[in-house]
Amino acid sequence: MKFDFFDRFFGKETRTEEVIDSIRLRAWLEKKISSRKHEVFSGSKQLIEDVFRNIEGVRNTTLGLEKLECHEGMHRKARKIISSSKPRFIRGVLDILSTLEKKPQGYEELIVFNENLLAAISSLAKLSTGEGRYLPMAFGEEIDAMKRESKRLVENAGELKNRIGSDVALLSKAMDSLNEFDGLGDELMDLDSQKSEVLEKINTCLGEVSELENELDSLRVGEEFKELGKTEGELENVGEELEGMESLVYNSLNPLKRPLRKFRKSAEVGECTEMLKLIDSFLQDPVDFFLSEDSGSLEKMLSGVKGLEFRPKDRDKILSRIESASRIDRGDLRDRYSRLSSVREELKKKIASFSILEKEKKIVEDIETVERRIKDMEEELHRIDRKGEEVKDRISSLREEIEDIINETKDCRIKIRW
């Protein structure tokens, strides 16, 4: 109460805070804007009359210039310039003033009139410094009168501009923000709707994945799948046995590769073509050489090595390793390897004939397709959530903004209940 007393004592304006529900805010703003527009226009009527008196004063002074002539004592050149520029100046002023003949009948017309008035004042100023710059030399009194009337016109136009640009502009700005607020509210509802649709689609896809997985599980517990698993197990066992045989041969023959490379040089010097072929075949793939070459290959190589001259140390090492490899029961090993290789091929054909494989592959592909769709929709959910957060932040900002704008007006003090 003390503060209110001092505010009144010192002439300070006190404003009572009004609480407005957000649902009533648009109607409240529309009413307030309409009321302020009426106040501005009603309060500007006398000012409009003053402006039109100023316009009439400028027009009458300008028309009076038409009847005046330069005095006799004026320099001939100056007289010529003034006589030439005066008609253009008069015509220019009258054309400018012709844009201001209609009095505004409401706030909207007042805004248009004010814009035209400000443009006219700017044009008059340019005309005065252009075609009218020499006229004071001959018609000083009339030009001074026109300047005085124009000055009053500028002052009244400034006052009119201030009145128009007062609370109405602020309240209209608040309305624009409210329109954005409502639009964002609709956008938020649309985002929620989109999110619900995406979630529903994700749940549908998850149901599809569950059904496909159940179908896959049923497929994998059937007799055909058990038979397939048994056959794959047999293939794996055969493969392991073949790999074991290949490892045995490889480990026995691979140590020969390095000394044989040295031995090959001696064979080149001796031009032993057949021996070179055997050595190259061995160096390229010792296991294949052992299992596929004819039975005399190692013996030929051994015989060839014995017939060549090279360092005794290297010769003994090579011969020792060849003899060690030759002690492998090559015939039995090759027979078993050939038989198991055939078994492996038969098992592969048998596995390829199982129709369940295509069914399993198709189900797995379908599951992967649906899971990719789910991933895409989850990314869409993240996008919707990010957009929703942006909209919520802007809505929160607009709530403060609208309230602050309205409270900037001269006699409004509100609190909006959102």
C-alpha distance (Angstrom), angle and dihedral (degrees) to the residues before:
residue distance angle dihedral
M1 . . .
K2 3.80 . .
F3 3.79 91.3 .
D4 3.82 91.5 48.7
F5 3.81 89.2 51.3
F6 3.80 92.8 52.2
D7 3.80 91.3 44.5
R8 3.80 90.3 54.9
F9 3.80 91.7 42.1
F10 3.79 92.7 54.2
G11 3.79 93.0 41.0
K12 3.81 95.0 -109.4
E13 3.79 116.7 155.6
T14 3.79 115.9 -115.2
R15 3.81 120.1 -157.1
T16 3.78 125.6 -163.5
E17 3.78 113.5 -137.4
E18 3.79 113.6 -117.2
V19 3.80 120.0 -155.3
I20 3.80 112.8 -143.2
D21 3.80 127.3 -173.8
S22 3.78 111.2 -128.8
I23 3.80 90.3 -124.7
R24 3.84 88.6 62.9
L25 3.79 95.8 41.9
R26 3.82 98.0 93.2
A27 3.81 93.1 50.8
W28 3.81 89.9 45.0
L29 3.81 91.6 51.6
E30 3.80 93.5 45.5
K31 3.78 90.6 51.5
K32 3.80 92.5 45.0
I33 3.83 92.9 48.2
S34 3.81 91.7 47.7
S35 3.79 90.3 48.4
R36 3.81 93.1 48.5
K37 3.79 92.3 47.3
H38 3.79 89.3 53.0
E39 3.82 90.6 47.3
V40 3.81 92.3 49.2
F41 3.79 93.8 48.0
S42 3.82 94.0 43.7
G43 3.79 91.1 46.7
S44 3.80 91.1 48.8
K45 3.80 98.3 53.3
Q46 3.79 95.1 93.7
L47 3.79 89.5 44.2
I48 3.81 89.3 52.1
E49 3.81 89.9 52.2
D50 3.81 89.5 50.5
V51 3.81 90.3 50.6
F52 3.79 91.9 51.6
R53 3.81 90.1 48.4
N54 3.80 88.0 53.0
I55 3.82 90.2 48.5
E56 3.81 90.5 49.5
G57 3.79 90.4 48.6
V58 3.81 91.8 53.0
R59 3.82 90.6 46.1
N60 3.80 94.3 49.8
T61 3.79 92.7 47.5
T62 3.80 89.7 49.1
L63 3.80 92.6 49.6
G64 3.80 88.9 49.0
L65 3.80 88.7 60.1
E66 3.81 90.1 63.9
K67 3.83 91.3 68.7
L68 3.80 95.8 46.7
E69 3.79 126.0 91.4
C70 3.79 131.6 -164.5
H71 3.81 113.9 -90.4
E72 3.81 118.2 -102.7
G73 3.77 96.6 -111.9
M74 3.82 95.4 60.0
H75 3.77 118.4 114.7
R76 3.79 112.1 -95.9
K77 3.82 95.1 -123.4
A78 3.82 92.5 49.0
R79 3.82 90.0 47.1
K80 3.80 89.6 53.4
I81 3.82 93.5 50.1
I82 3.82 93.3 47.3
S83 3.80 93.3 44.5
S84 3.80 88.5 52.7
S85 3.82 98.1 45.1
K86 3.84 98.6 40.5
P87 3.83 96.8 73.7
R88 3.79 91.6 47.6
F89 3.81 91.0 48.4
I90 3.82 92.7 49.5
R91 3.80 92.7 46.6
G92 3.82 90.7 47.5
V93 3.82 93.5 51.2
L94 3.78 93.3 47.6
D95 3.82 92.1 47.8
I96 3.80 90.4 51.7
L97 3.81 93.2 48.0
S98 3.82 90.4 48.8
T99 3.82 88.3 72.0
L100 3.83 89.0 63.0
E101 3.79 101.8 52.1
K102 3.83 99.2 106.2
K103 3.79 117.8 76.1
P104 3.82 114.4 -137.6
Q105 3.82 115.4 -109.0
G106 3.80 99.1 -164.8
Y107 3.80 145.2 7.5
E108 3.82 96.1 -80.3
E109 3.80 91.7 49.1
L110 3.80 88.2 46.5
I111 3.82 90.2 58.1
V112 3.82 91.5 51.2
F113 3.82 90.9 45.3
N114 3.82 91.0 50.3
E115 3.81 91.0 51.4
N116 3.81 90.9 49.8
L117 3.81 90.5 46.1
L118 3.80 93.6 53.3
A119 3.83 90.5 46.7
A120 3.84 90.0 49.4
I121 3.81 92.3 50.7
S122 3.81 90.1 51.1
S123 3.82 90.9 49.3
L124 3.82 92.1 48.4
A125 3.79 90.4 52.6
K126 3.81 91.2 52.2
L127 3.80 91.5 46.4
S128 3.81 91.4 51.6
T129 3.80 91.9 54.9
G130 3.81 90.9 43.2
E131 3.79 120.0 39.5
G132 3.81 92.5 4.3
R133 3.80 100.3 50.5
Y134 3.85 94.6 98.2
L135 3.81 97.9 39.0
P136 3.85 95.9 88.2
M137 3.83 87.5 67.0
A138 3.82 89.7 68.5
F139 3.81 104.8 18.2
G140 3.78 104.5 31.4
E141 3.79 96.4 147.4
E142 3.79 94.4 50.2
I143 3.80 93.4 44.9
D144 3.82 90.4 49.5
A145 3.80 89.5 51.9
M146 3.76 89.6 49.9
K147 3.82 90.9 49.5
R148 3.83 91.0 51.4
E149 3.78 91.3 50.2
S150 3.81 90.6 45.3
K151 3.81 90.5 50.3
R152 3.80 90.8 53.9
L153 3.81 88.1 47.2
V154 3.82 90.8 53.4
E155 3.82 91.4 48.2
N156 3.80 93.1 49.3
A157 3.80 91.2 45.0
G158 3.80 89.5 52.7
E159 3.79 91.3 50.9
L160 3.79 90.6 48.1
K161 3.80 90.9 50.6
N162 3.81 90.9 51.7
R163 3.78 92.1 51.5
I164 3.79 93.8 48.3
G165 3.80 92.9 46.7
S166 3.80 95.6 50.8
D167 3.80 126.3 94.3
V168 3.80 95.3 -25.4
A169 3.81 90.8 68.5
L170 3.82 91.7 49.6
L171 3.80 93.6 46.5
S172 3.82 90.6 47.0
K173 3.79 89.1 51.0
A174 3.81 88.9 51.5
M175 3.81 88.7 51.2
D176 3.81 90.7 51.5
S177 3.80 89.1 52.0
L178 3.81 90.0 48.1
N179 3.81 89.9 51.9
E180 3.80 88.8 52.3
F181 3.83 89.2 46.5
D182 3.81 91.8 53.6
G183 3.80 91.2 45.0
L184 3.80 90.5 52.5
G185 3.79 89.5 48.8
D186 3.80 88.9 55.7
E187 3.81 89.8 46.0
L188 3.81 90.7 51.5
M189 3.81 90.5 51.5
D190 3.80 89.2 49.0
L191 3.82 90.4 50.7
D192 3.81 90.2 50.3
S193 3.79 88.9 50.6
Q194 3.82 90.8 49.4
K195 3.80 90.4 48.7
S196 3.81 91.8 51.3
E197 3.81 90.6 50.2
V198 3.82 92.0 49.5
L199 3.81 92.1 47.0
E200 3.80 89.9 50.1
K201 3.81 90.3 51.1
I202 3.82 90.9 48.1
N203 3.81 90.7 51.6
T204 3.82 89.3 49.4
C205 3.81 90.5 50.7
L206 3.80 91.6 47.3
G207 3.80 87.5 53.6
E208 3.81 89.3 51.5
V209 3.81 91.0 50.4
S210 3.82 90.5 49.8
E211 3.81 91.3 51.0
L212 3.81 91.7 47.6
E213 3.80 91.8 48.5
N214 3.81 90.3 50.3
E215 3.80 88.9 49.8
L216 3.80 89.6 49.7
D217 3.81 91.8 48.8
S218 3.81 90.6 50.2
L219 3.78 90.0 49.4
R220 3.78 92.2 51.1
V221 3.78 95.6 52.4
G222 3.83 94.7 51.2
E223 3.82 125.7 106.3
E224 3.78 93.4 -107.9
F225 3.77 91.9 54.8
K226 3.82 90.9 47.8
E227 3.80 89.0 52.2
L228 3.79 89.1 48.8
G229 3.80 91.1 51.1
K230 3.80 90.7 49.6
T231 3.81 91.2 50.7
E232 3.81 92.1 47.6
G233 3.80 88.5 50.9
E234 3.81 90.3 52.8
L235 3.81 90.3 48.8
E236 3.78 90.3 50.9
N237 3.81 91.6 51.0
V238 3.79 92.5 48.8
G239 3.78 90.3 47.6
E240 3.79 91.4 51.8
E241 3.80 91.4 49.6
L242 3.80 91.6 50.3
E243 3.79 91.0 47.9
G244 3.81 88.7 51.2
M245 3.81 91.3 54.1
E246 3.80 91.7 46.7
S247 3.80 90.1 49.7
L248 3.81 91.1 51.4
V249 3.79 91.5 52.6
Y250 3.79 93.7 41.8
N251 3.79 94.0 50.3
S252 3.80 90.4 49.1
L253 3.80 97.7 46.4
N254 3.79 105.7 29.4
P255 3.87 94.0 77.2
L256 3.82 86.5 63.4
K257 3.78 94.4 64.0
R258 3.79 97.3 78.9
P259 3.80 98.4 48.7
L260 3.82 90.5 40.6
R261 3.80 90.2 58.3
K262 3.80 87.6 58.7
F263 3.79 90.4 43.5
R264 3.79 90.1 52.5
K265 3.81 90.2 64.7
S266 3.80 89.5 58.8
A267 3.79 89.5 48.9
E268 3.82 89.4 52.7
V269 3.81 90.9 53.1
G270 3.76 90.2 48.8
E271 3.82 90.8 46.9
C272 3.80 92.2 -130.0
T273 3.82 99.1 165.7
E274 3.80 97.1 176.6
M275 3.78 91.7 48.2
L276 3.79 91.1 49.1
K277 3.81 90.4 54.7
L278 3.79 91.3 51.3
I279 3.80 92.5 48.4
D280 3.83 92.9 47.0
S281 3.79 91.1 49.3
F282 3.78 90.3 50.2
L283 3.82 94.1 46.9
Q284 3.79 92.2 49.5
D285 3.82 95.0 55.4
P286 3.83 119.1 -9.1
V287 3.85 93.1 -172.9
D288 3.80 94.6 51.3
F289 3.82 89.9 44.2
F290 3.79 90.9 54.3
L291 3.80 96.4 44.2
S292 3.80 101.1 38.5
E293 3.82 108.5 29.7
D294 3.80 118.9 91.6
S295 3.76 117.7 -88.0
G296 3.82 94.2 -101.3
S297 3.81 96.9 57.3
L298 3.78 96.3 94.6
E299 3.79 90.6 42.2
K300 3.81 90.9 51.2
M301 3.78 90.4 49.2
L302 3.79 90.4 47.6
S303 3.78 91.3 48.5
G304 3.78 91.3 46.3
V305 3.77 92.3 49.6
K306 3.77 91.2 51.0
G307 3.78 90.6 52.4
L308 3.79 95.5 52.8
E309 3.73 127.9 83.7
F310 3.80 119.1 -125.3
R311 3.77 137.0 126.7
P312 3.80 112.3 -47.1
K313 3.80 91.8 -131.5
D314 3.82 92.7 57.3
R315 3.78 92.7 39.9
D316 3.77 93.4 53.9
K317 3.79 91.7 48.5
I318 3.79 93.7 50.6
L319 3.78 94.2 44.9
S320 3.78 91.0 48.5
R321 3.80 92.5 53.3
I322 3.79 94.3 44.2
E323 3.79 90.6 50.8
S324 3.81 89.8 47.7
A325 3.82 91.1 52.5
S326 3.77 92.0 44.8
R327 3.80 90.1 59.0
I328 3.84 89.3 69.0
D329 3.80 109.6 105.6
R330 3.76 90.7 -110.4
G331 3.78 97.5 176.3
D332 3.79 95.4 52.8
L333 3.81 92.0 42.4
R334 3.79 92.6 50.5
D335 3.81 91.7 47.7
R336 3.78 92.6 50.4
Y337 3.80 91.8 44.3
S338 3.80 92.1 50.0
R339 3.81 92.4 47.0
L340 3.81 93.4 48.0
S341 3.80 91.4 46.2
S342 3.80 88.7 55.8
V343 3.80 90.5 47.9
R344 3.79 89.6 51.1
E345 3.80 92.4 52.7
E346 3.80 91.4 48.4
L347 3.79 91.2 50.1
K348 3.81 90.8 50.2
K349 3.81 90.4 51.8
K350 3.78 90.6 48.3
I351 3.81 92.1 50.9
A352 3.80 91.0 48.1
S353 3.81 89.5 54.0
F354 3.82 93.9 60.5
S355 3.83 107.9 107.7
I356 3.79 89.2 -159.5
L357 3.80 89.4 74.1
E358 3.81 91.9 64.2
K359 3.79 90.2 45.9
E360 3.80 91.3 49.8
K361 3.82 91.7 46.6
K362 3.81 91.4 49.7
I363 3.81 93.1 50.0
V364 3.81 92.5 46.9
E365 3.82 90.3 49.6
D366 3.81 90.3 48.9
I367 3.81 90.6 51.0
E368 3.81 91.2 50.0
T369 3.83 90.8 48.5
V370 3.81 92.7 51.9
E371 3.82 91.6 44.8
R372 3.81 89.8 53.5
R373 3.81 89.0 52.4
I374 3.80 89.3 50.5
K375 3.81 90.5 51.1
D376 3.82 91.1 50.7
M377 3.81 90.7 49.4
E378 3.81 91.5 48.5
E379 3.81 88.3 54.6
E380 3.82 88.1 50.2
L381 3.81 88.7 52.0
H382 3.81 90.3 53.6
R383 3.82 89.6 50.4
I384 3.81 91.3 50.5
D385 3.82 91.2 48.0
R386 3.82 92.0 49.9
K387 3.80 91.4 48.5
G388 3.81 90.0 46.7
E389 3.81 91.3 53.9
E390 3.81 90.4 50.3
V391 3.81 90.7 50.8
K392 3.82 92.2 47.3
D393 3.81 91.0 50.5
R394 3.81 90.8 50.7
I395 3.82 91.5 47.0
S396 3.81 90.0 52.0
S397 3.81 90.0 49.1
L398 3.81 92.0 48.5
R399 3.80 92.0 52.9
E400 3.79 90.3 60.3
E401 3.80 92.5 38.7
I402 3.82 95.0 53.8
E403 3.79 92.6 48.2
D404 3.81 93.0 46.6
I405 3.82 93.0 48.9
I406 3.79 93.6 50.6
N407 3.80 91.4 47.3
E408 3.81 89.8 56.1
T409 3.81 90.0 69.0
K410 3.77 118.4 98.6
D411 3.79 102.5 -105.1
C412 3.81 105.8 14.8
R413 3.76 123.7 104.6
I414 3.79 111.7 164.8
K415 3.77 142.4 163.0
I416 3.79 115.2 -156.2
R417 3.78 117.8 -144.8
W418 3.79 103.1 -149.4
